[in-house]
Amino acid sequence: MAGHDVLMVTLPPFEGGVPAKTRILCNHLAALGHRVTVAWYATFAHHSQANAACWQILAGRHPTTVSATAFDHFSGYAVGSWLPELEAPYYLLSHRWQDLIDRHDRHIAVGGSPMVGHILAQAGVPHFLWCASDVMADRRDRQSHMPWPRSMVDALVTRPWLRRQQRFILRHSPLVLGVSRYTTAQMLRQGARADRTDRLPIPVDPRYFTPATAAPSADIIGFAARFEDPRKNLPLLLDAMALLRRRRPHAKLHLAGCDPSPATLARVSALGLTACIHFAGAVPAGQLADFYRSLDVFALPSWQEGLCLAGLEAMACGVPVVSTDCGGPADFVRTDISGILVKDWRADSLAQALDRALTNRAALSAGARALVVSEFSPSAFANGIATAWNRVWKEAP
């Protein structure tokens, strides 16, 4: 069977969990013989010249589409919008989006929240949506850190607009796939139809993410994320480390994903943790497995997670995960089997769980690896994609 021209509508494909899972899906479809194009809404951070903000419209600025490359070798397009400062316009169908849609015969939306699916839902083309969280849960912590003028606009304009868009998506998308049981439950609560909602976890390749030949045995806790995102709740982990070091004075914390802010460095200093914390910066994808292997325990202090691919990758490397009960991680963090799920957001509870995981590391390591291999394998993912593809287009992918 000849491959299809697949348009992947997604977030800017540069960093974070959504680009990681989008890359996995793109590579999978390309391996099946499909021609994949990646398209995303242009942001000020990456393609500011493609948008027309309110202060630029009077000067004659119009949105444009910028050609780019995604995930090293896929054709890509950053699509501009009017009034991007309001966020909701990112997800509106325009002639720029319609042109891309018309040039492809298969369409998929991949996002953190369902919002990127609005473009395809408005276009009325058969598609499926793969997402991790409802839009309000995804934005909650960012909202709480907005300056008051932006917060007012957000409350009066952006949030109501986004809620309407999300309702439209969930009513009109032929198939909504959540990365976890937590996600699918959210989608159903927000109005998705039960007969059009299913679960598709993000896979991990156990041939690449493999355990170290010997455990580190150095009381090293690790966390890999854009930890300056308020949703990741780094302050809780720092407070827990301060308590853990009373029991384990040699315990260390390795943080990967971004550079620390001045506020984070100040908190580290105030807690007396400067000497025991290593900031690894943004670790390239090809070096992540080595980062995980250097850890005794992976910590996940988040307020909310749709799944957390980094936690799964760490477990595939034989590293148990200690996580708050923040949503998606409940699918893979099973207490005293693959790690420990902490039922509250208290520093003493997290510190106790980290101490316990370090004590029982050998048994938890084996359980963590076994769970990922059995439940989050590439073959299970391939079967899930085949099922979704058949439900939408009545054919094998």
C-alpha positions, 0 to 999 in steps of 0.5 A: 500500500502506498503511503499517505501524506500525513499532516501532524498539527502540534506545538512548537517542536523544540523542547518538552514532553509533547515534542518528544511524543510527537517525534515518536509518532512521526518516526513510527509513521515514517517507518510505515512508509508515510510522508509526514509533515509537521506544522505548529503555531508560531510563537513569539519565542521561536517565530515572532515574525510570523505573527501579527500582534495588536501593536503590529497590526496598525503598522501593516503586519500580517501573519505568515507561514515559515518553512522549517525542519522538525525533528532533524529531517521532517518538513515543517511549517510554523503558522502565524496568527492574528493576536497571538497574545490572546492565545486562543487565536493560535488554534483558529482555522485560517487560510494558512492552515487550510492550505496545509490541510488541503495538501495532505490526506491524513491529519493528526493533532498532538498536544499537551492540552486538546487545543491544537485539535481545534484547527482540524475540528474546524476544518471538519477533516477525519483525524485523531487527537492525542493529548495529555490534559484538559486546557485549564489543568494544563494552564493552572500554574501558569495562570497563578504566576501571571502579572495582574494586567495579563491575569485580568485579560486572561480571566475575561477573554482568554480562559472563556475562549479556550473553554469554548474551543475545548468543548468544540474539539471534544464534541467534534473530534472523531477520536480523542486519545489520552496518554493516561487513565487520568487524561481520558477521565479528564476528557470525559468530564469535559464533554468527550464522548465515551465511544470516541475516547481511548487511551494511548500511552507514550512508548519507551524503547527498552533496547535503548533505555537500559539499566546500568551495569551496576547501581550508582549506590551514591544516594543520587536523586534526579529530576529531568524536566523544564523545572522552572515551569511552576507545574513541575513544583521544584520547590517541593523537591528542594524542601524534601532534599533538605529534610532527606539530608538530615537522614542521608548527609551525602544525598545529592540532587541532579537536575536536568532540563534547563538552567536555574533561575535566580529565584531557584538559586536563592532557594537552594542557597537558603536551604543550604543545598548549594554543595549537593545540587548539580544543574546539568542543563538541557541534556541532549536526547542522545545522552538522557539514558546515561543521565538516568543511569547515573541516578539511584531514584528519579523524583517527580514533585509535580502538581500535575502531569498527563503522564511524564515520559521522563519518569518512564524512561528512567524506569526503563533504565532501572531507576525507581520513581518517587512521585506525587499523586499528580495524575498520569504517573499513577499509571506506572508508579506503583508503590513498592513495585516500581517506586512510591506514589506520595499521596500529598504534597508535603516535603516530609512525606516526599523525603520519607518516600525518597529515603524508603526508595533508596533503602529498597532500591534493588527490588524497586529497580527490577520492578520498574524495568519490568513494568515498562517493558510489559506495559509501555513497549513500542509494540503496544504503541504500534498496536494502539496506533493501528487501532486508532487509524482503523477507527478513523480511516477504516484501514491499516496504517 
